[in-house]
Amino acid sequence: MPVPPPVPRRRHYAWTVLALCFFAILCAQGVRLSFGAFVRPWEEAFGASRGTIAAIGSLSFLVYGGSQPFVGRAVDRFGIRRTLAISTVVVAAGLALSAAARTPWQLALSYGVVASLGFGGASGVAASVAVTYWFTTRRGLAFALVEAGFGAGQLLLVPTALFVISVAGWRATLLGAAVLLAAGVAPVLWRRLRDRPEDVGLEPIGGPVAPGAVPGADGVAAVTPPAVGLRGLARSRGFWSLAIPFFVCGITTTGFVDTHLIPLAQDRGIPSATTGLAVALLAAANVTGILASGPLADRVDNRLLLAALYGTRGLSFVVLALLVSGPALVGFAMLFGLVDFSVVAPTQSLAARYVEPRTVGLAFGCLNAVHQLGSAVGAWVPGVVFDRTGSYDDVLVISTVVLAAAALTCLTLPRPGRLRAGAPPTAVEPAGAGLT
């Protein structure tokens, strides 16, 4: 009797959820990361100084960051689908209003407040919570794939924004982005995204988590620590040892580089084609670094991984400070890109093990808030320094120093207690050891 062919296994819906989160982040955050392309056009359109436009960017980061704990709570309460879809529509509304702005204060209100509230909702917080719901193993890889949406958005949309602005102007560029988000992204998220595996009769990839445990790397579960709610986070040494380097990450990445790298290159007389190539290579290196950091986060000590990533980022600023040329800009972009968003996967993997499961959304939101506070500082202060000195040289030196400090801080991160399947409780550290 012939043996029947094996029944093909259906792809787990977790991968569809992951793809949808990637798509949402690519589109919404790709638009946000294009801010640097609008700096000079806005200076010319409104007759504003670099410091004024940088202040609008700083306001955007403050609103974005301030929204993150509330976004985390909204995801915990209302679900991933509603949070992402509605936030995408809010971004579209803010961009459309920004396209109609006639004064800097109108731009500050429409982009700095309205669009930025939407950016806060359509962010990595909701996507990261989705990972914790849908994956109990391979989380490092899943976090990296979601985070790759930032790099892919930067790779695709920043050069596109530079091109469309040069051809059609900044107002048409913003309107086009608004239409893309409202008509193309939000409806897909609303129809296809699902909040939890049980909504479609499934278990998460890796199976359900045992009561009282939080998944760790490669099926290793961390003993549930006592960090519960906002008060628990405020007392957690693990949380603050992650938050301080993440604050520096915000200063040096979305704050300084994403806001000021393009005008820095333009001020140095580097051709637009070279600048566009550097930005594209930075984004491509970003994706590569993110995808590499995810599997590494599943296999190595994330504390050492974070220290190495922040240290290498500091070296990239040394390159940018000492070498003033197009090739140096390209070299910086490739080195910086490899260690840019790649810090997120190990940061989130550790954060998920430092807090209790019901606090994961809030923890991710608070970490993102700290990151965006750093971004606000990194966007505004360099603009003020440039207005006073005519260069970014001092900013590059300070960035190198604070990145070195961030690398050292990562070495002080506590070791999470770990419990392997079947291991007796005496084989691990006490719950909460080293966390508070």
C-alpha positions, 0 to 999 in steps of 0.5 A, a space after each residue: 500500500 503506497 504511503 500517502 505524502 506528508 500533509 504540508 504544515 501551515 505557516 504559523 500565524 505568528 509570522 504573519 503578525 511579525 510581517 504586519 508589524 514590520 510593515 507598519 514600522 517600515 512605513 510609519 517610522 521610515 517617514 519619521 526617520 526622514 526628518 533630516 531630509 526636511 531640515 534645509 527645505 523647512 529652513 528656507 520655506 519658513 526663514 528659520 534657523 537650524 536651531 528652530 527646526 532642531 527644536 521642532 525635531 526635539 519637540 517631536 521626540 519629547 512627544 513621541 517619548 512621553 507617549 510611550 508608557 501610555 502606548 504600552 498601557 494601551 497595548 496591554 489594555 486595547 490590543 496591538 491591532 487597534 493601537 497600531 492601526 489607529 496610530 497610523 491614521 493619526 500620523 497621516 493626519 499630522 503629516 497632512 496638516 504639516 503639509 499645510 503649515 505656513 509658520 514654524 509654530 504651525 509645523 511644531 503643532 502639526 508635526 511636533 505634536 499630532 504626527 508625533 503622537 501617531 509615531 509613538 503609537 505606531 512604534 516598536 512598543 506595540 510590535 515588541 509586545 506582539 513578539 512576547 505574545 506570539 513567541 516564547 522561543 526565538 524571541 531574539 530573532 523575532 525582536 530583530 525582524 521587527 526592529 529591521 522595519 526601522 532600518 528598512 524604512 530608513 533604507 527605502 523612505 529617506 532616499 525617496 524623501 530626498 528625491 521627491 523633495 527635490 522633484 516635487 517639494 516638501 509639501 507634496 512629499 508629506 501629502 504623499 506619505 499621508 496618503 500611503 499611511 491612511 489608505 495603504 497601511 492602516 486598512 491592512 493592519 485593521 483587517 489582518 492583525 491579531 492580538 494574541 495566539 488564542 484569538 485564532 486558536 493557536 499557541 505561541 511559537 515555542 508553546 505556552 509559558 509555564 506559570 511564574 516564568 518569563 521566556 529567556 534565550 533559546 527556551 530558557 526561562 527567567 525566574 519571574 522578578 518582582 518588577 511589577 508596574 511603574 513602581 517596580 520598574 522605578 526600583 529595578 536596577 536592571 531596568 535603570 542599567 538598561 535605560 541609561 545606555 538607551 538614553 545615550 542611544 537616543 542622543 546619538 542615533 535618532 537624535 543626532 545622526 537622523 536629524 543632523 547627518 544630512 545637513 552636516 554633510 551638506 555643510 561640509 560640501 559633500 555632494 548630494 549623491 554621496 550623501 544619499 549613498 551614505 544614508 542608503 548604506 547606513 540603512 542597509 547596514 542597519 538591517 544587516 546589524 539588526 538581523 545579526 544581533 537577533 540570533 546573537 541575542 539568543 546565544 550570547 551574554 546580552 550584557 557583553 553584546 550591548 557593551 561591544 555595540 555601544 563601544 563600536 558606535 563610539 569608534 564610528 564617531 571618532 571616524 566622523 570627527 577626524 575625517 572630513 570627506 565623502 569617503 569618510 562619511 560613507 565609512 562612518 555610515 557603514 560602521 555606525 549602521 551595523 551597531 545602530 538599531 542592533 542594540 534594541 534586540 538585546 535590550 528588549 530581550 533583557 528587559 523581558 527577563 527583568 520584569 513580570 509578564 504583565 508589565 512587559 508593555 509598560 517596561 518597553 514603553 518606559 524604555 522607549 520614553 527614555 530613548 526618545 528623551 535622549 533623542 530630544 536632547 540629541 536633536 536640539 542641543 547640536 542645533 544650538 551648538 551649530 548656531 553658536 559655533 558653526 560646526 558639529 565638532 564639539 558634538 562629535 567629541 561629546 558623543 564619543 565620550 557618552 558612548 564609552 560611558 554607555 558601554 561601561 554601564 552595560 558591563 554592570 547589568 545584573 545577571 538574570 536568574 535562569 531556570 531551565 526546563 525541569 531544573 529544580 528551583 534550587 538550581 537558580 538564583 533567588 527570584 529577583 536576585 540582582 534586579 533591585 
